[in-house]
Amino acid sequence: MPELNLQTIQISHTNGHVTKIDWGGVAYKQMVQLVEELAGPRPEVPQDIVAPEWSSQAIRVLKERYHRPKV
């Protein structure tokens, strides 16, 4: 399996053209706009879905595995 570079993503188009986006220099609003242009608008979340409470174990795992400290 190829390694995923979180700073740059490659998106293949049907015509074989590849677009590279450097996510490191993109503001969040611009990122959302780019993703919507490439994938279409985000669907609305159904109102009857309730967000569950996160357990302390789940929060610890998120911090240990996915939190990137600011440099």
Helices and strands as residue ranges (DSSP letters): E 8-12, E 18-22, G 23-25, H 28-39, H 56-66
